[in-house]
Amino acid sequence: MRWTHALIPTLREAPQDAEIASHQLLLRGGLIRKLSGGIYTFLPLGLRALRKVERIVREEMDRVGALEVLLPAMQPRELWERGPRFDAAKRVMFAAQPLSRERRAVGDLVLGPTHEEVITSTIADEVRSWRQLPKNFYQIQTKFRDELRPRFGLLRAKEFLMKDAYSFDANDSAAEASYRKMYDAYREIFDRCGLKYRIVEADTGVMGGSFSHEFAVPCAVGESEIAFTEDGSYAASIEKARSRFAPRDGRAPRLDTPEKFATPGALTIEALTKNHGVAAADQIKTLVYLCDAKLVLFLLRGDHALNEAKVVALGISEFRAATEAEIAGALGARAGSLGAVGIRAGGGISSVIADEALRDQEGMTTGANEDGFHLRGVSVARDLAVTRWADLRTAVSGELDAASGKPIKIERAIEVGHVFKLGVKYSEAFKANYLDAHGKEHPCVMGCYGIGVTRTLQAIVEQHHDKDGIVWPAAVAPYHALIQLLEAKNAEATACAEKLEETLAARGIEVLFDDRDERPGIKFKDGDLIGIPFQIRIGKKFLQNGKLEFRARGGGATEDLDLVDVPDRLAALLRSTGAR
């Protein structure tokens, strides 16, 4: 491809709303353009790189026997209402309705954020016998999610490309074998894409199911956090992570009955510590949430934070922080003076859920449910009517792994892939059943497996760039090689460049030929910005001694090669990188 025939609109400066390096470089390199918040156009260079990622995904899916399908993006709302997660999923869904008044929709339609409901209802109609199992179907398709704060380019977009796959098996052991196949295929996909990643135990969230793993690319600006030990013995998403917390020092007073004391203006954990000398670890944090239309108290130690994903894991599908009016109506006080002493489940508060760190604790301080007052000397076992104990807290860097006792670290990451063992949650809802060899009916055991294809592309750029631009891994680069003609007005140099372009193309090597009549400095800057892995420069050295300058983008010395040696040298390097 000649540069003058292509569309590569490079920018010297990044747009102001591009906050992170990968987003800036995708825009500056002319790979994508923003249409609206969270919606992007892929220009030719960006689309070529995206198709490379897709090809790797397809090859590995095909290798493990998955069958490619294409499911509709526009789906009946009624289908989702039949499923097990509509109330939770509808918060991110787009409705799709005709604009014309003359036309009336048969029923409400939505744009699919994912396709568990569609594939399961399809299989319910098509699979009848154990002989038809196992099956695994996948697609690469556009998804739609109503991100309230789209940012970071392709990492948090409203429209994005995703590979989703769904396995159907006859029993748990077969389902786990399918899960392991996909797990291994994902490792191969991300290895081939040139990504460094961690595989972490993950929360199943609104997807449901018995267990899941997330493929996370460490990144300082990632949208999620992961916890891990340096030796790799433990890794989990922050929503799933468990750790040993620091014990209390035991100096808080133990009283026979709680004692009320005045705390005017002390509305936070920090204020109670500063003004009244009560350590955060000796306080009970009382949070009021509306969970599935009922008020619930969540109790944690004052130095611990509620992990809302663990609330979902309790089987609560919809929740939010209670309003001031809801809190006052149920407890008679404002936030900052709340507590659970004397509160019984039923009436205004449906349940009291306490974090395990509070179990059997003595000498605690909590709000008195009277503005400006707290209670000290609280015994959790004696004074609180806990209806449920659970792991509610967020793990913190420096705490110890619950199993090995080794310190954990917390780092930000980009989630690029996620695998779930779903079990029978969806197959039971949609009656995706099969008959066994004895004619008995069973629900299919399912798994689902997602890769964010567009976010994988941006994750690659986030990991592979330097101060000058993108440094593409050869397997996903838009082109393998960039020919830079530095003496565009010299007939001999031009003829050499054209001959090299033809030779490389004949050998299946993808070439971008910068044939512009521009200064060498501009070509160097643009070449480094778009990041094609190998650069061949034809300039003064060629005119002086017939040598071409061969350079790998991102490091390594420049080699002087004869024209006839360049194709073999390039082919060998591409083979070594897995690009061919």
Secondary structure by P-SEA (a helix, b strand, c coil): ccccccccccccccccccccaaaaaaaaacccccccccbbbbcaaaaaaaaaaaaaaaaaaaaabbbbbbbbccccaaaaaaccccccccccbbbbbbcccccccccbbbcccccaaaaaaaaaacccccccccbbbbbbbbbbbbccccccccccccbbbbbbbbbbbccaaaaaaaaaaaaaaaaaaaaaaccbbbbbbccccccccccccccccccccccbbbbbccccccccccccccccccccccccccccbbbbbbbcccccaaaaaaccccccccbbbbbbbbcccbbbbbbccccccccaaaaaaacccccccccaaaaaacccccccccccccccccccccbbbbccccccccbbbbbcccccbbbcccccccccccccccccccccccccccccccbbbbbbbbbccccccccccccccccbbbbccccccccccbbbbbbaaaaaaaaaaaacccccccccccccccccbbbbbcccccaaaaaaaaaaaaaaaaacbbbbbccccccaaaaaaaaaaacccbbbbbcccccccbbbbbbcccbbbbbbbcccaaaaaaaaaaaaaccc
